């Protein structure tokens, strides 16, 4: 009888330990899978948002003109630049966006001036911006390709 009780206790302990090991292993595997899924979701979200922001910014840069179409304000342009800068991890691209934004802001300030010399400076900056925009759009496209791969 004592042997039967010991066998029952032994079996119960083995079943309990097996269940404990199985439960702990399941918990850790689930936790690891959840962490990887969360990271994957964040990366997918970031990729999609970068694509949207870079596409909007590219359209904004390519439609840039001195006479303006009246649909965007400098503040909206700055918001697009800022959104793209926040979403990118490429410091070189951030620097280019900052330079472009600085030139755009300086040009807008000089255009509002009554001074004829300031207006000439703003036209020169405008032509610099107009030339730089194609290179900036190319950099944005290259950055998108790097993100997608």
Buried (B, 14 or more C-beta within 10 A) or exposed (E): EEEEEEEEEEEEEEEEEEEEEEEEEEEEEEEEEEEEEEEEEEEEEBBEBBBEBBBBBBEBBEEBEEEEEEEBEBEEBEBBBBBBBEBBEBEEBBEBBEEBBEBBBBBBEBBEEEEEEBBEBBBEBBEEBEEBBEEBBEBBEEBBEEBEE
